Amino acid sequence: MLVKVYGAAVQGINATPVTIEVNCSKGIKFFLVGLPDASVKESRERIVSALQVNDYKFPRKQIVINMSPADIRKEGSDYDLPLALGILASSESIKSDKLSDYIIMGELSLNGDILPIKGALPIALIAKENGFKGFILPSANAKEASVVEGLDVYGVENIKQVVDFINDEISLEPMLFDVELELTQAQNLFEFDFRDVKGQENVKRALEVAAAGGHNIIIIGPPGAGKSMMAKRMPSILPPFTLDEALETTKIHSVAGKLESRVSLMATRPFRSPHHTISDVAMVGGGAFPQPGEISLAHNGVLFLDELPEFNRSVLEVMRQPLEDREITISRSRFTVEYPANFMMVSAMNPCPCGFYNHPDKECVCAPGVVQKYLNKISGPLLDRIDIHIEIVPVPFEKISDSTPAEASSEIVKRVVSARQIQADRFKDLPGVFTNAQMSPQLLNQFASPGDAGLKLLKTAMDRLNLSARAYDRILKVSRTIADLEGCEHIQPVHLAEAINYRNLDRESWAG
């Protein structure tokens, strides 16, 4: 008897429906075709054990299974459950009339328990898109898949539970989930808050500007000045997730297997902080079976690179294209996948190997030329993609001991959200442009024209401070964001003056 069961294959962050055709006939052989990998082929042994333990008979017949479309590679053990149900239905051990209504996925243990899978959310989305009534999957993933409205999601613990449901012997309750409530409750759930930061008002201001315009930022200062501490607080002043952003970010983490079992929807922006020993593949994604890298896991959030010059040069260079295009394309001989990578890069570094160049109290002991050599570890093209450079100095004792509470993140984020709304209205007719940091030179001419007084100030600054040519566009972008924070329609000289202050590393005299 020929039976069809439906599953899905995950490619990149999207899923494709897979039709599993099972036919039992006279004979004793077992055939599994349709480009399965080794773990899919091994499913037969798990299925045999799971069925025997639960008092179901594995048919003593010839079984032919085809997984269509045959040109898409089927990977992993997530097909165990649909394969087992297809074999039972084809041998007429269970009913088959309900199988066509559901996408079914799950890994079987030898005793029939159903283990978690990767990519539950993209599979649920494709199930709804293709008109399936529901999605049967491991209970550990049910909450994640229930984010998709209009789809019945059934979490199951073991194969007997699924068989009884297919045979109409029991009923299952679909998992329910309130997306809006989850997003609302998570808005103020941050471990780190700017109210804990004493002093450093200029750095906090620079971080606020970066958050408001989506600008990449680098913080330069001696050890212990608070670079990492402040970077960790960046997610608390970024605008709350929209539903589309939350879904897309959750899909990436689901595919990568990074989503915690108790988490159904990522309601706060990700903060990724890879160690400087990371490889270029781990950073941008890839591998024999491509997986998202750190830049994709930081999508719609923050990628924090501490001790930036210590990263391998090749790792930093492979980030140049994703920083510009906000996506990464990974090509292999048989397929190509694209992962989104729209992240905000926050980086930190010491000014020199000893860490005390430009320190107000301690003397730098580095030899002549070493400071410039240390800075040269970061290439010009990469530095060109960082809009804001800000120096940080240690906090004096008077500030540390001051008991007056600092401004909380909840107050800062109000101004950031207001500025982002201005940008949303400005770019509403421009697909793919959401923040000032994404403006092209044409858009700069349209939305960030500084006026005569501003041009005069900008020319004077570039001449006196020996600013490089690449600083020009960056200053205009940042000044546009500063004007948005102030609610000004046009860029004023005061906005330009502040933006010029954020180009420290472009000054030819900075490293001596």
C-alpha positions in Angstrom: 0.0 0.0 0.0 1.3 3.4 -1.0 1.1 6.1 1.7 2.3 9.7 1.8 3.6 11.4 5.0 4.9 15.0 5.1 7.9 16.5 6.7 10.3 19.4 5.9 13.9 20.1 5.0 15.6 23.2 6.4 17.9 25.1 4.1 19.4 28.3 5.4 16.7 29.8 7.6 13.8 28.6 5.5 12.1 25.2 5.1 10.9 23.2 2.1 8.1 20.6 2.4 9.2 17.0 1.9 6.9 14.3 0.8 7.8 10.9 2.2 6.3 8.1 0.0 6.2 4.7 1.6 5.2 1.5 -0.3 5.1 -2.0 1.3 5.0 -5.0 -1.0 6.1 -8.6 -1.2 9.8 -9.1 -0.4 12.2 -8.5 2.4 14.4 -5.6 1.4 14.5 -2.0 2.7 15.2 0.9 0.3 15.5 4.5 1.3 16.0 7.0 -1.6 15.7 10.7 -2.2 19.2 12.0 -1.2 19.2 11.1 2.5 22.4 11.5 4.5 23.9 8.9 6.7 21.9 9.8 9.8 18.6 9.5 7.8 19.7 6.1 6.5 20.4 5.0 10.1 16.8 5.7 11.0 15.8 2.1 10.2 17.5 0.8 13.3 16.0 3.4 15.6 12.5 2.8 14.1 12.7 -1.0 14.5 13.6 -0.6 18.2 11.0 2.1 18.9 8.2 0.0 17.3 9.2 -3.2 19.1 9.4 -1.6 22.5 5.9 -0.1 22.1 4.4 -3.4 20.8 4.1 -2.5 17.2 5.4 -4.9 14.5 7.9 -3.8 11.9 6.5 -5.2 8.7 8.3 -8.2 7.2 7.9 -6.9 3.7 9.8 -5.1 1.1 9.7 -1.4 2.0 10.5 1.3 -0.5 10.7 4.9 0.8 11.2 7.9 -1.5 11.8 11.4 0.0 10.7 14.0 -2.5 12.0 16.4 -3.9 15.0 14.2 -4.5 17.4 17.0 -5.4 17.3 18.5 -1.8 19.6 16.8 0.6 17.8 15.4 3.7 19.9 15.7 6.8 19.6 14.7 10.4 17.5 12.3 12.5 14.4 14.5 12.5 12.7 12.3 9.9 12.5 9.3 12.2 8.9 9.9 13.3 7.3 10.5 9.8 9.2 7.5 8.4 8.0 5.3 11.2 4.4 6.4 10.8 4.6 6.0 7.0 5.9 2.4 7.5 3.0 1.6 9.9 0.4 3.2 7.7 1.7 1.5 4.5 1.6 -1.9 6.2 -2.0 -1.0 7.4 -1.1 -1.3 11.0 -2.6 2.2 11.6 -5.0 4.5 9.8 -3.6 6.8 7.1 -6.5 9.2 6.5 -5.2 12.0 8.9 -1.5 11.8 7.8 -2.0 14.2 4.9 -3.3 17.0 7.2 0.0 17.4 9.1 3.7 18.0 8.8 5.3 15.5 11.2 8.9 15.8 12.5 10.8 14.2 15.4 13.8 12.1 16.3 13.1 8.7 17.9 15.0 7.2 20.8 15.2 3.4 21.0 12.3 3.3 23.5 10.0 5.4 21.3 10.5 8.8 23.1 10.5 11.7 20.7 13.5 14.0 21.0 13.8 17.7 20.1 14.6 18.9 16.5 16.2 22.0 15.0 14.3 24.5 12.9 10.8 24.0 14.4 9.8 27.7 13.6 10.7 27.8 9.9 9.0 24.4 9.5 5.8 25.7 11.2 5.8 28.7 8.9 6.1 26.6 5.8 3.3 24.3 7.1 1.0 27.2 7.4 2.0 28.6 4.0 1.3 25.3 2.3 -2.2 24.9 3.9 -1.5 22.1 6.4 -4.0 21.8 9.2 -1.3 21.3 11.9 2.2 20.3 12.9 3.1 17.3 15.1 6.5 17.6 16.7 8.4 17.0 20.0 6.8 18.6 23.0 10.1 20.4 23.7 9.7 22.4 20.5 5.9 22.9 20.6 6.1 26.3 22.3 8.5 27.6 19.7 6.3 26.4 16.8 3.1 27.7 18.4 4.3 31.3 17.6 2.7 30.8 14.1 -0.9 31.8 14.2 -3.5 29.8 12.3 -1.7 26.4 12.7 -2.6 23.7 15.2 0.7 22.7 16.9 0.7 19.4 18.8 3.6 18.5 21.1 4.1 14.8 21.7 6.3 12.8 24.0 6.4 9.3 22.4 5.4 7.4 19.3 2.5 5.7 21.0 0.9 9.0 21.7 1.2 9.9 18.0 -0.2 6.6 16.8 -3.2 6.8 19.2 -3.9 10.3 17.9 -3.7 9.2 14.2 -6.0 6.3 15.1 -8.5 8.7 16.7 -8.1 6.9 20.1 -7.0 10.1 21.9 -7.3 13.8 21.3 -4.4 16.3 21.7 -4.7 19.9 22.8 -2.9 22.3 20.5 -0.3 24.6 22.1 -1.4 28.2 22.5 0.9 31.2 22.7 0.3 34.9 23.1 2.9 36.7 20.9 2.1 40.2 21.9 2.1 39.4 25.6 5.5 37.8 25.3 7.0 40.8 23.5 5.5 43.2 25.9 6.7 41.4 29.0 10.3 41.2 27.7 10.7 44.9 27.0 12.3 45.6 30.4 13.9 42.2 31.2 17.5 43.2 31.0 20.3 42.0 33.2 22.4 45.1 32.6 21.2 48.6 32.9 22.9 52.0 32.3 21.7 53.2 35.7 24.7 51.1 37.1 27.2 53.2 35.1 28.9 55.9 37.0 30.2 58.9 35.0 31.2 58.3 31.3 28.5 60.7 30.1 30.3 61.3 26.8 30.5 57.5 26.1 26.9 56.9 27.1 25.9 59.7 24.7 27.9 58.1 21.9 26.2 54.7 22.5 22.8 56.4 22.5 23.6 58.0 19.1 24.8 54.6 17.8 21.6 52.9 19.0 19.4 55.6 17.5 20.9 55.4 14.0 22.1 51.8 13.9 25.7 52.9 13.7 28.7 50.7 14.3 30.9 52.0 17.1 34.4 51.4 18.5 35.4 52.3 22.0 39.1 53.0 22.7 40.5 53.2 26.2 42.8 51.7 28.8 42.0 48.4 30.7 39.3 48.8 33.4 37.8 52.0 32.0 34.4 50.3 31.4 34.4 49.4 27.7 33.0 45.9 28.1 30.6 46.9 30.9 29.0 49.6 28.7 28.9 47.4 25.6 26.9 44.8 27.5 24.2 47.4 28.2 23.6 48.2 24.5 20.6 45.8 24.1 18.8 47.6 26.9 18.6 50.9 24.8 17.8 49.4 21.5 14.2 49.6 20.3 11.9 46.7 21.2 11.5 43.9 18.7 8.8 44.1 16.1 7.0 40.8 15.4 8.7 40.4 12.1 12.1 41.0 13.6 11.4 38.6 16.5 10.3 35.8 14.1 13.3 36.2 11.8 15.8 36.2 14.7 14.1 33.2 16.3 14.3 31.3 13.0 18.0 31.8 12.8 18.6 30.6 16.4 16.2 27.7 15.9 18.1 26.5 12.8 21.4 26.8 14.6 20.0 24.8 17.6 20.8 27.8 19.9 17.2 28.3 21.1 16.6 27.3 24.7 13.8 24.7 25.2 11.9 27.1 27.5 12.1 29.9 24.9 9.4 30.1 22.2 10.2 33.5 20.7 13.2 35.6 21.1 11.7 38.7 22.6 14.9 40.7 23.3 17.6 41.6 20.8 20.6 39.2 20.7 24.0 40.1 22.1 26.8 38.0 20.8 30.3 38.3 22.1 32.7 35.8 20.4 36.2 35.3 21.7 39.1 36.7 19.6 40.3 33.2 18.8 37.2 32.6 16.7 37.7 31.3 13.1 36.4 33.0 10.0 33.9 30.2 9.3 32.5 30.4 12.9 32.2 34.2 12.4 30.4 34.3 9.1 28.9 30.8 9.0 29.5 27.8 6.8 31.0 24.4 7.2 30.4 21.1 5.3 26.7 21.4 6.3 26.3 25.2 6.5 25.2 26.7 9.8 24.7 30.4 10.7 27.8 32.2 12.1 28.1 34.8 14.8 27.2 37.6 12.5 23.8 35.9 11.7 23.2 35.0 15.3 23.6 38.7 16.1 21.0 39.6 13.4 18.8 42.5 14.6 21.0 42.8 17.6 24.6 43.5 18.7 27.8 41.8 17.8 30.4 42.8 20.4 34.1 42.3 19.5 36.2 42.9 22.5 40.0 43.5 22.0 39.4 44.1 18.3 43.1 44.1 17.2 43.6 40.7 18.7 41.2 39.1 16.2 42.8 37.2 13.3 43.1 39.5 10.4 41.2 37.2 8.1 38.3 37.0 10.5 37.9 40.8 10.4 38.3 41.0 6.7 35.5 38.5 5.9 33.2 40.8 7.8 33.6 43.7 5.4 31.0 42.5 2.8 28.4 41.5 5.4 28.8 44.9 7.1 27.9 46.6 3.9 25.3 44.2 2.4 23.8 43.1 5.7 23.6 39.5 4.6 26.1 36.6 4.0 25.9 34.2 1.0 27.6 30.8 1.6 28.2 28.8 -1.6 29.0 25.1 -1.9 29.3 23.0 -5.0 25.7 21.7 -4.8 23.8 24.6 -3.1 23.9 28.2 -2.0 22.3 29.5 1.3 21.9 33.1 2.4 21.8 34.1 6.0 20.7 37.7 7.1 23.4 39.6 9.0 21.9 43.0 9.8 23.7 43.6 13.1 25.2 46.6 14.9 28.9 46.1 15.6 30.2 47.4 18.9 33.9 46.9 19.3 36.4 47.8 22.0 40.2 48.0 22.0 43.1 49.2 24.1 44.9 52.2 22.5 48.2 50.3 22.5 49.8 47.0 23.6 50.4 48.2 27.1 47.0 49.9 27.2 48.0 53.3 28.6 48.4 55.5 25.5 46.6 58.9 26.2 46.0 57.8 29.8 45.5 60.8 32.1 47.7 59.4 34.9 49.8 56.4 33.7 52.5 56.7 31.2 52.6 54.6 28.0 55.7 52.4 27.8 55.3 51.3 24.2 58.3 52.0 21.8 57.9 54.7 19.1 55.7 53.6 16.2 54.2 50.7 18.2 50.9 52.6 18.8 50.4 53.1 15.0 51.4 49.5 14.3 48.9 48.3 16.8 46.1 50.4 15.2 47.1 49.2 11.8 46.0 45.7 12.7 42.5 47.0 11.9 42.4 47.6 8.2 41.2 50.9 6.7 38.3 49.4 4.8 37.0 47.8 8.1 37.5 51.0 10.0 35.7 52.8 7.2 32.5 50.8 8.1 32.6 52.0 11.8 30.7 55.3 12.0 31.6 56.3 15.6 35.0 56.3 17.3 34.9 57.3 21.0 37.7 57.4 23.6 37.0 56.4 27.2 39.1 57.3 30.2 39.0 55.8 33.7 36.3 57.1 36.0 37.6 59.3 38.9 37.0 58.4 42.5 34.5 61.2 43.0 32.3 59.7 40.3 32.6 56.1 41.5 31.7 57.0 45.1 28.8 59.3 44.0 25.5 57.6 45.2 23.3 59.7 42.8 21.6 57.2 40.4 22.5 57.5 36.8 20.0 57.8 34.0 18.3 54.4 33.5 18.2 52.5 30.2 14.4 52.9 30.2 14.7 56.6 29.8 17.4 56.5 27.1 15.5 54.0 25.0 12.5 56.4 24.8 14.7 58.9 22.9 16.1 56.1 20.8 12.6 54.8 19.8 11.5 58.4 19.0 14.5 58.9 16.7 14.0 55.5 15.0 10.3 56.4 14.3 11.5 59.5 12.5 13.8 57.3 10.4 11.0 54.8 9.7 8.8 57.6 8.4 11.7 59.0 6.3 12.6 55.7 4.7 9.1 54.2 4.4 9.2 54.2 0.6 12.8 52.8 0.4 12.9 49.0 0.7 15.8 47.7 2.7 16.7 51.0 4.3 15.6 51.4 8.0 18.2 53.5 9.7 20.5 56.4 9.0 23.5 54.1 9.0 22.1 52.4 5.9 21.9 55.6 3.8 23.7 55.6 0.4 25.5 58.7 -0.9 22.4 59.6 -2.9 20.3 59.5 0.2 22.8 61.5 2.1 22.4 64.3 -0.5 18.7 64.1 -0.1 18.3 63.8 3.7 21.6 64.9 5.3 22.6 68.1 3.5 24.4 70.3 6.1 23.7 73.8 4.7 26.3 76.5 4.1 27.2 77.1 7.7 27.6 73.3 8.3 29.7 72.9 5.2 32.0 75.6 6.3 32.4 74.0 9.8 33.0 70.6 8.2 35.7 71.9 5.8 37.5 73.7 8.7 37.4 70.5 10.8 38.7 68.3 8.1 41.5 70.7 7.3 42.6 71.4 10.9 42.2 67.9 12.3 43.5 66.2 9.1 40.4 64.0 8.9 40.5 61.5 6.1 38.1 61.6 3.2 36.2 58.6 4.4 35.2 60.5 7.5 32.9 62.8 5.4 30.0 60.5 4.8 30.2 59.1 8.3 30.0 62.5 9.9 26.9 63.3 7.8 25.2 60.1 8.8 25.9 60.5 12.5 24.9 64.2 12.4 21.6 63.2 10.8 21.0 60.8 13.7 21.9 63.5 16.3 19.4 65.8 14.6 16.8 63.1 14.8 17.4 62.7 18.5 16.9 66.4 18.9 13.8 66.3 16.7 15.3 68.7 14.2 14.3 68.5 10.6 17.6 70.0 9.3 21.2 69.3 10.4 22.6 72.2 12.4 26.3 73.1 12.9 26.0 71.9 16.5 25.0 68.4 15.3 28.0 68.4 12.9 30.3 69.5 15.7 29.3 66.5 17.9 29.6 64.1 14.9 33.1 65.4 14.2 34.0 64.6 17.8 33.2 60.9 17.1 36.0 60.4 14.5 39.0 60.1 16.7 40.8 57.4 14.8 40.6 59.3 11.5 42.8 62.1 12.8 46.3 61.7 11.5 47.8 62.9 14.7 45.9 60.5 17.0 48.6 57.8 17.2 51.5 60.2 17.4 
